[in-house]
Amino acid sequence: MCARRRELLPVGYFHLVFSVPHALVPLIWQNKRYLFGLLFDASAATLLEVAADPARLGAEIGFLSILHTWGQTLQRHPHVHCVVPGGGLSPDHSRWIRSPPHFFLPVRVLRRVFRGKFVDGLRWAFQSKQLVFLGQCQALANEKAFAAFLRTLSRQEWVVYAKAPFGGPEHVLQYLARYTHRVAISNHRLLSVDSDHVTFRWKDYAHHSRCRAMTLTSEEFLRRFLQHVLPKGLPRIRYFGWFANRRRGQLLPLCRRLLAVAPPPAEANLVATAVWQCPVCGSPMRVVELLTAAQIQQQPGHRVYILDSS
């Protein structure tokens, strides 16, 4: 989190979400690694292209994207959250272009561009034999059937929406702390668990975010939960534009200079305040092991850890 704090700029931040039609979900789950990557790439390319359009913002932007694959009831719902500073660099990198405080980019334009890029990516993936087709998707292995499938997707209205803008950089930090490493369901939503059933709380967004309770059998709960395990090594958080790793070191300081803000504190100071300190000797304290309540109760005796910090 210290690293993310150093990257924040003193501007407003916007929150956009890119989703795909439900008809695509079975195919995505049979090709998770490739099509999750396409979801990242198509949404990022959409933001970069529309923001660079002189008729829109006319700026080079930087942002981070976070992949979520679930809905409130743990069903499959792949979507990407994008956290974007409100503005960007001019094409010649000579000035900072600010976006209006409550508007970033037109959502209707984003939807059309995102749909076109994702469908083009699917077409190329089929032609280059990057996809597998199993079970209910097996019919799509036929070239004519897949082309008809793409035409159907191109006629649909895809979902891209802008959530309420963040209040400021401190709200961005709160969001990142809560959601960047989030799993499909958090513990506070679990209402009861026994050997046969699990009951959890969920928000019904179709009815004004009304809170409801759902009870599933243990097997069904585990099935829904485990289908959100990502392929090994697949990153859930990615950076684009001048936030990309190969450009951040050069362009992020430039953004600060153009915004006339001071550079962040030295790395050493941030690290020193980020660790726990022993109240007696003042030495840094580090987590050695995390135990659940059940594990603590099962311990036959107390184990003593002696750390030599000299």
N, C-alpha and C positions, 0 to 999 in steps of 0.2 A: 504493500500500500504506500510505502514511502516513495517508491519509484513513480507510482501513479500521481502522487501529490506533486512531485517535481515537474510533471508533464502538463499540469493544468494551466490554462491561461485565464486571465481576468476578463472573460467575456461570457455572454450567455451561452448555454449549451442546449442542443435539441436532441430529442429522442425519437427515432423512427424505427418502425417494425416492418419487415418484409416477410410475407407468408406465401405459400404455394397452394393451388387448388387441391381439394381433398382427393381428386382422382389421381393425383401424382403420388400420393403417400405410399401405396403398396410397392410401386417401382422404386421409390427412394429407399425403402427399407431393405430391398433386395440388392441395392447398390449404394450402401451408406457412405462409404469412403469417397466415391467419385461424385455422387450427387449432393452430398453435404458440401463438398468443395465447390461444386457449381453454384450452390445457393449463396455461399460466401462471395464468389467471384462475380456473379451476375448482379447481386445487390450492390457490391462495392463499385463495380463499373458503372452502374446506373447513377449512383450518387456523384461520382467523379465527373461523368459526362454532363449531367444536367447542371451541376454547379458551375462547370467551366463555360457553359453557354452564356455569351454576352447578353442574351435576352433574359436570362435568369439572374444568377448571382455574378457570373463572370469571374470566378475565382478558383484557385487551386486549393482544395480543402484537405484536411486530414481527420481521421476518425478511427474508432475501434469498433469492431463487430463481435457480438457474443451469440453463439448458437444455443438455442433452446429447442428441445424436440418434443415437449409435452404440453398438454392442456391441463386444466384444473382437475379433471377426473383421471389423469394419467394416460389418457388416450394419446395416440400419435398425432402430433401437431408441430411439424418442423417450421421454425421461423427464426429470423435473425434480428436481434436488437442492435441498433447502431447509435452510438453516442458521438455527436458531432458538435464541435465548437461553432458558434454563430458567426462565421465569416471565414476568410481565407486570404491567401496571397494573390496579388495581381499577377497576370501572366509574366511580367518582367521582374517579379519579386521586389518591386520598389516600394510597395505600400500594402497596407492591410485593408481589405474590403470588408466592411461590416454588413451583416444581414439585418433586416428589421428585427426589433426585439421579440415579436410574436409570430414571425413567419420566416421559414427557411427556404423551402422549395415547394412548388406546386405538386400536391400528392397525385393528381390525375395524370400529370406528365410522368411522374416516377412510376406509376403503375404500368403505363404502356411501354415505357422503355425497359423496365424490369422483365415484363412478360416477353418482349421480343428477344432480349438477351438470353433468358433462360431457355426458351424454345429453340433458339439457334444452337445453344450449347447441347441440348438434348439431340438435335438433328446430327450434329457433328459426332457426338458420342455413339450414336447408332451406326453411322457410316464407318467409323473407325473401330467398331466392335469393342467398345469399352463397357457395354452393359450386359448383364445377364438377365434372363427372363425365366422365372420359375412359377409354378402354381397358377394363380389367377392372372399372372402377367404373361403367361407363356404365349398367348395368342399375339402379343405385341412383337414377338420375334419376327413375324412376317412384315416385309417392307411396306406393303400397301396398308396393312393394319396400323403400323406405327405412324405412317404419314397421316392417316385419318385421325389417329389419336392426337397428333400435334395440331391438326386443324381445329379439333374440338377445343384444345387448350387455348389456341389463339383467339377463339371467339369469346372466351370467358373473361369476366372482369376479375383481375387478380387483386389481391389484398395488400395494399401498402398504406399504412396510416401513421400519422404523427401524433405522439402522445404529448401531454402538456410539457412545455419547455421546463428544464431544470431551473430552479431558483438561482443557481450560481454554482461556482466550482465546488463549494462545500457539499451541495446536494449531489453532485456527480460522484464525489467520494463515498457518500452514503450508499448510493445505488451500486457502485462497483463493489463495495464491501459486502453487500447483501446478495448480489445476484451473479457475480462473475463466476463463482465456483459453486453455484447452487445445483442441487440434485433435483430429481423430479418432484419430490415432496419433502417438506421440512417437518421436523418433529412436532412443532407447535400445532400443526394441522391434524395430527393423530388424536382422535378422541378416545378410542378404546381398541385394544388388541388382545385376542385370546388365541387358542390353538386352532380355531375354526374360522374366525371372522376378523376383519379389520374395518373399523369405522373411522372416517376422516371427514374433515370440513372442506368445502369447496365453494367458490364463488360462481354463481350463475350469471354470467355476463349478459345472457340473452334477456334477463329479467332484472335489469338495473343493479347488477352485482349483488344480488341477494345471497346471503350465506345459507348453505344447505349442508346436510350430512348425507354421506353415502356409505353403505355397508357392502363390502365385497367378501367373498370367501378368501381364505388365505392364499389359495392357489391362484385365483384370479388377480388378487392384489400383487402378488409376486410376478405374475406374467406381465402385467401392465408396467410394473416398476422396472423390470429387467430389460424390457424392450428399448429402454432409453440408454443402455450402456453403449458407449461409442466404440468404434474400432480402435484397437490399441495404437497409441501415438497420434491420434487425430486431435489437433488443437481446437479448443472451443472458443478461444479468443484470438482474433487476428487484427492486424493494424494495416491501414491503407493510407494512400496519399502521403503527405509529409509526416504522418505518424509511423509509416513503415520503417522497419528497423534500419534499413540501409540509407534512409534519408533523414531520420529523426535528429541525429547528431548535428547535422548542418542546418536544417530548416527550422527546427523548433527554437533555437537561439535567435534566428532571424525574425521569427514571429514576435518574440519578446522585444527585440529592438524596435520593430515597427510599431508595437503597441506601447513603447516607452515604459516598460516595466522592468524592475530589477531582476537579475537572475536568481534562481532559488538558492537557499542556503547550501553550504558545502555538504557533500555526502557524509562526511564524518560526523557532523552535528546531528543529521537525521538518524544515523545508525545509533548514536549514543543515546538518543531519547526513545528509540524504538524497543529497547530490551528492558526486561525487568531487572531491578537491582536489589541486592540483598540489603535489608534495612540495617544490618549490623555492620558488615564490612564494606558495603558499597560495591562489591564485585557484581558483574553481570550474571543473571540467573537464566538458565536455559531449560526448556522442556526436555525431559529425558524419556518419559513414557506417559501416555494417556490411558486411564482406566475408566471403564464404565462402572456404574454403581453395582451391577451384578458381579463384575470381576473383583471389586473390592471386598464384597461379602464372601466371595469364594476363597480369598487368600488365606492359607493356613497360618500365616504369621506375617509380621511386618518385615518388609525388606528395606534396608538402609542403603542409600546411594551416597557415596563419598566422592565428591568432585574436588580435585586439586586444581585451583585456579591460579596457582602461583606461576 
